[in-house]
């Protein structure tokens, strides 16, 4: 079983879009790929249960091979870091339990794509962070950022944090957040490439709101805009 962790430079940068698109793309190739969103906060209540909005998108992209509870096991109401969201419900999370869950439910898969919550330094339990989950899984990481002011700083800091823990960085995916391109869209990828040598940088074009939850259309956008060699590398091919 091969693994890939999708982390963000921040929250709301497009991790679910990238995770679900890659899961769908892999399954198109005949790879038994499953996606897992182990922790999701800010979940609304639907039919008396917490609804993992991002987890459901990832679950559907993986053809529902896992159950929804296996795909999105830890859900909380408060839109906050996992540690705080759990504490507000008199609960707690364990990095060790999260890692064990991921490895157990995906043991029959060829590839597991794990979507993190927030950024690398998001607290998960007392004194343990999202990056500790990646470190314990020993999965390479694809970093996701938004094409906006501040992305260069956030991206470089995140890459350095991964490299300091000797976690392989497979690339940086920048998601366009607006239809009209401006200076950030035009210059940011090249400016970053001059600084983070050897790390592939790709751009995902702007997607309308409905398309952001459509893994088929996301996979189409990836295959049209990302080099096939890069996609194969992400899938461990």
C-alpha positions as CSV (number, residue, x, y, z in Angstrom):
1,X,0.0,0.0,0.0
2,X,1.3,3.4,-1.0
3,X,0.3,6.6,0.8
4,X,0.2,10.3,0.0
5,X,-0.7,13.0,2.6
6,X,-2.3,16.2,1.3
7,X,-1.5,19.1,3.6
8,X,-2.2,22.8,3.3
9,X,-0.3,26.0,3.8
10,X,-3.4,27.2,5.6
11,X,-7.1,26.3,6.0
12,X,-9.5,26.6,3.1
13,X,-6.8,26.5,0.4
14,X,-8.2,23.6,-1.6
15,X,-7.0,20.4,0.1
16,X,-10.4,18.7,-0.5
17,X,-10.4,19.7,-4.1
18,X,-7.0,18.3,-4.7
19,X,-7.5,15.2,-2.6
20,X,-10.8,14.2,-4.2
21,X,-9.5,14.9,-7.7
22,X,-6.4,12.8,-7.2
23,X,-8.5,10.0,-5.8
24,X,-10.8,10.0,-8.8
25,X,-7.9,10.2,-11.2
26,X,-6.2,7.2,-9.6
27,X,-9.4,5.1,-9.7
28,X,-9.8,6.0,-13.4
29,X,-6.5,4.3,-14.0
30,X,-7.7,1.2,-12.2
31,X,-5.8,1.9,-9.0
32,X,-7.7,0.8,-5.9
33,X,-7.4,4.2,-4.3
34,X,-9.2,5.3,-1.2
35,X,-9.4,8.8,0.4
36,X,-9.5,9.5,4.1
37,X,-10.2,12.7,5.9
38,X,-9.5,11.5,9.5
39,X,-10.4,14.7,11.3
40,X,-13.0,17.3,10.2
41,X,-14.2,20.2,12.2
42,X,-17.0,22.7,11.6
43,X,-19.4,19.9,10.7
44,X,-23.1,20.8,10.4
45,X,-25.8,18.6,11.8
46,X,-27.8,16.7,9.3
47,X,-30.5,14.2,10.2
48,X,-29.3,14.4,13.8
49,X,-25.7,13.5,12.8
50,X,-22.6,15.5,12.2
51,X,-22.1,15.7,8.4
52,X,-18.5,15.6,7.2
53,X,-18.9,17.8,4.2
54,X,-15.3,17.5,2.9
55,X,-15.1,13.8,4.0
56,X,-18.2,13.0,2.0
57,X,-16.7,14.5,-1.2
58,X,-13.6,12.4,-0.7
59,X,-15.7,9.3,0.1
60,X,-17.7,9.7,-3.1
61,X,-14.5,10.3,-5.1
62,X,-13.3,6.9,-3.9
63,X,-16.5,5.1,-5.1
64,X,-17.5,4.6,-1.4
65,X,-15.2,1.6,-1.1
66,X,-14.9,2.5,2.6
67,X,-17.8,3.4,4.8
68,X,-18.3,7.1,5.5
69,X,-17.4,6.5,9.1
70,X,-14.1,4.9,8.0
71,X,-13.4,7.8,5.6
72,X,-14.3,10.5,8.1
73,X,-14.1,9.0,11.6
74,X,-13.5,12.1,13.8
75,X,-16.0,14.9,13.4
76,X,-16.6,18.0,15.5
77,X,-19.0,20.9,15.4
78,X,-16.8,23.8,16.2
79,X,-14.8,25.3,13.3
80,X,-11.5,25.2,15.0
81,X,-8.2,23.3,15.2
82,X,-8.9,19.6,16.0
83,X,-7.5,19.8,19.5
84,X,-9.7,22.8,20.4
85,X,-12.8,21.5,18.7
86,X,-12.5,18.2,20.5
87,X,-11.8,19.9,23.9
88,X,-15.0,22.0,23.5
89,X,-17.0,18.7,23.3
90,X,-15.1,17.3,26.4
91,X,-13.4,14.9,24.0
92,X,-9.8,14.4,22.9
93,X,-7.8,13.1,19.9
94,X,-4.8,10.8,19.8
95,X,-2.3,11.0,16.9
96,X,-1.5,7.3,17.5
97,X,-5.2,6.4,17.2
98,X,-5.6,8.4,14.0
99,X,-2.5,6.8,12.4
100,X,-3.7,3.3,13.4
101,X,-7.2,4.0,11.9
102,X,-5.7,5.2,8.6
103,X,-3.4,2.1,8.3
104,X,-6.1,-0.3,9.3
105,X,-9.0,0.7,7.1
106,X,-6.7,1.2,4.0
107,X,-4.7,-2.0,4.3
108,X,-6.5,-3.6,1.3
109,X,-6.0,-0.5,-0.9
110,X,-3.2,0.1,-3.5
111,X,-3.1,3.8,-2.6
112,X,-4.5,5.8,0.3
113,X,-4.7,9.6,0.0
114,X,-5.0,11.3,3.4
115,X,-6.3,14.8,3.7
116,X,-5.2,16.8,6.7
117,X,-7.0,19.5,8.6
118,X,-5.7,23.0,8.5
119,X,-1.9,23.4,8.1
120,X,1.1,21.4,9.2
121,X,1.3,23.0,12.7
122,X,-2.4,22.7,13.5
123,X,-2.8,21.2,17.0
124,X,-4.3,17.7,17.1
125,X,-3.6,16.7,20.7
126,X,-1.8,18.2,23.6
127,X,1.7,19.1,22.2
128,X,1.2,17.1,19.0
129,X,0.4,18.6,15.6
130,X,-0.8,17.6,12.2
131,X,2.8,17.2,11.0
132,X,3.2,14.5,13.6
133,X,0.6,12.4,11.9
134,X,2.5,12.7,8.6
135,X,5.7,11.8,10.4
136,X,4.3,8.7,12.0
137,X,2.6,7.6,8.8
138,X,5.9,8.1,6.9
139,X,3.9,9.3,3.9
140,X,5.3,11.7,1.3
141,X,3.3,15.0,1.2
142,X,1.8,17.1,-1.5
143,X,1.4,20.7,-0.2
144,X,-1.6,22.7,-1.3
145,X,-1.8,26.5,-1.3
146,X,-4.0,29.2,-2.7
147,X,-2.9,31.7,-5.4
148,X,-3.1,34.8,-3.2
149,X,-1.0,37.3,-1.3
150,X,1.0,35.5,1.4
151,X,1.3,32.2,-0.3
152,X,5.0,32.5,-1.0
153,X,5.7,33.0,2.7
154,X,3.3,30.2,3.9
155,X,4.6,27.8,1.2
156,X,8.3,28.3,2.0
157,X,7.7,27.9,5.8
158,X,5.7,24.8,5.3
159,X,8.2,23.2,2.9
160,X,11.0,23.9,5.4
161,X,9.0,22.3,8.2
162,X,8.5,19.1,6.2
163,X,12.2,19.0,5.1
164,X,13.3,19.6,8.7
165,X,11.5,16.3,9.6
166,X,12.9,14.6,6.5
167,X,9.3,14.2,5.1
168,X,9.5,14.0,1.3
169,X,7.7,16.9,-0.5
170,X,6.2,15.6,-3.7
171,X,5.2,19.0,-4.9
172,X,3.3,22.2,-4.4
173,X,-0.2,22.6,-5.9
174,X,-1.5,26.2,-6.1
175,X,-5.3,26.5,-6.4
176,X,-6.7,29.6,-8.3
177,X,-9.2,31.3,-6.1
178,X,-10.7,33.8,-8.6
179,X,-11.7,33.8,-12.3
180,X,-9.7,36.8,-13.3
181,X,-6.0,36.4,-13.1
182,X,-3.8,39.1,-11.6
183,X,-0.2,39.5,-10.4
184,X,-0.4,36.6,-7.9
185,X,-1.6,34.2,-10.6
186,X,1.0,35.4,-13.1
187,X,4.1,35.6,-10.9
188,X,3.7,33.5,-7.8
189,X,4.5,30.1,-9.3
190,X,7.7,31.3,-11.0
191,X,8.8,33.3,-7.9
192,X,8.4,30.2,-5.7
193,X,10.1,27.9,-8.2
194,X,13.3,30.1,-8.0
195,X,13.4,29.6,-4.3
196,X,12.2,26.0,-3.6
197,X,14.6,24.2,-6.0
198,X,13.7,20.7,-7.0
199,X,10.1,20.8,-5.9
200,X,7.5,20.7,-8.7
201,X,5.0,23.5,-8.7
202,X,1.6,23.1,-10.5
203,X,-1.4,25.3,-10.8
204,X,-5.1,24.2,-10.6
205,X,-7.2,26.6,-12.6
206,X,-10.2,28.3,-11.1
207,X,-13.2,26.0,-10.6
208,X,-16.8,27.2,-10.0
209,X,-18.4,26.3,-6.7
210,X,-20.3,23.4,-8.0
211,X,-17.3,21.9,-9.8
212,X,-15.2,22.1,-6.6
213,X,-17.2,19.2,-5.2
214,X,-17.2,17.3,-8.5
215,X,-14.2,14.9,-8.5
216,X,-14.7,14.0,-12.1
217,X,-14.3,17.7,-13.3
218,X,-11.4,18.2,-10.9
219,X,-9.6,15.1,-12.3
220,X,-10.2,16.4,-15.8
221,X,-8.7,19.8,-14.8
222,X,-5.7,18.1,-13.3
223,X,-5.0,15.8,-16.3
224,X,-5.2,18.8,-18.6
225,X,-3.0,21.1,-16.6
226,X,-0.6,19.0,-14.7
227,X,2.2,17.0,-16.3
228,X,1.5,13.3,-16.5
229,X,4.9,12.5,-15.0
230,X,4.0,14.6,-12.0
231,X,0.7,12.9,-11.6
232,X,2.3,9.5,-11.9
233,X,4.8,10.5,-9.2
234,X,2.0,11.4,-6.8
235,X,0.4,8.0,-7.3
236,X,3.6,6.2,-6.8
237,X,3.8,5.0,-10.4
